[in-house]
C-alpha cells in the first residue's frame, strides 16, 4: 500500500511539472535571435547618427569653444570688429570680414602696435597676477592697420586688461587678409564680469550681425 501511495505521489509531481512547463512561455531560437538583432540595431542607431541629421559642415574650433559677438561701425562707419568670448571670460578681439580695411585693394599691408603713448607689442605680462597688464577702455586703440595708403585704428571694444597682442602680425600682416578670424586675431583681453555685462548689450550676436550686413 505504501508503495502504491508513493507511486501516485511521483505521478502527481510529474503531472504538476508538466503543467507548469506547458504554462511557461516558450522561447524559440528565432525569437532570441530577433531580440538580439533589435538590440544591435538600437545600439547602432544610438552610436552612429543618421547622416541626414548632421550639419553640412562640422563646427570650427571657434564655434565650439567661443561665443561670437560683433561691434559693427565701432567709433566709425565700416569699422566692424569681432569679440570671441570664451567660457573662462577671455575675449579675443579682431577685424570682422566686413571691416573696410579688409575690402581695400591689395588688402592690409602693415600693422603697427605703437599707438598712443606705448607700443602694445612690448608689454610683457607675467605671473598669475598679470603683472604689467594695462587696463583699457573699449575705445582704446590697440593698433593701426595699413591698407592702400591709408590706416585704420583697431580698438579694444571691451573694457579690461590687455593680456596679449598678436605680434606675429608685425612680420606677417597678410594673416589679416587670409584668416582675420583665426591666426590674424589682434589681441586678447580679460574684462571683469561686471564690465562684460555692461558692454555685452551693445554687441550683436552672429545671427543679428549677418542680418545687419546682409550675409544670410
Rosetta blueprint (number, residue, H / E / L):
1 X L
2 X H
3 X H
4 X H
5 X H
6 X H
7 X H
8 X H
9 X H
10 X H
11 X H
12 X H
13 X H
14 X H
15 X H
16 X H
17 X H
18 X H
19 X H
20 X H
21 X H
22 X H
23 X H
24 X L
25 X L
26 X L
27 X L
28 X L
29 X H
30 X H
31 X H
32 X H
33 X H
34 X H
35 X H
36 X H
37 X H
38 X H
39 X H
40 X H
41 X H
42 X H
43 X H
44 X H
45 X H
46 X H
47 X H
48 X L
49 X L
50 X L
51 X H
52 X H
53 X H
54 X L
55 X L
56 X L
57 X L
58 X L
59 X L
60 X L
61 X H
62 X H
63 X H
64 X H
65 X H
66 X E
67 X E
68 X E
69 X E
70 X E
71 X E
72 X L
73 X L
74 X L
75 X L
76 X L
77 X L
78 X L
79 X L
80 X L
81 X E
82 X E
83 X E
84 X E
85 X E
86 X E
87 X L
88 X L
89 X L
90 X E
91 X E
92 X E
93 X E
94 X E
95 X E
96 X L
97 X L
98 X L
99 X L
100 X H
101 X H
102 X H
103 X H
104 X L
105 X L
106 X L
107 X L
108 X L
109 X L
110 X E
111 X E
112 X E
113 X L
114 X E
115 X E
116 X L
117 X L
118 X E
119 X E
120 X H
121 X H
122 X H
123 X L
124 X L
125 X L
126 X E
127 X L
128 X L
129 X L
130 X L
131 X E
132 X L
133 X L
134 X E
135 X E
136 X E
137 X L
138 X L
139 X L
140 X L
141 X E
142 X E
143 X E
144 X E
145 X E
146 X E
147 X E
148 X L
149 X L
150 X E
151 X E
152 X E
153 X E
154 X E
155 X E
156 X L
157 X L
158 X L
159 X L
160 X E
161 X E
162 X E
163 X E
164 X E
165 X E
166 X L
167 X L
168 X H
169 X H
170 X H
171 X H
172 X L
173 X L
174 X L
175 X H
176 X H
177 X H
178 X H
179 X H
180 X L
181 X L
182 X L
183 X L
184 X L
185 X L
186 X L
187 X E
188 X E
189 X E
190 X E
191 X L
192 X L
193 X H
194 X H
195 X H
196 X H
197 X H
198 X H
199 X H
200 X H
201 X L
202 X L
203 X L
204 X E
205 X E
206 X H
207 X H
208 X H
209 X H
210 X H
211 X H
212 X H
213 X L
214 X L
215 X L
216 X L
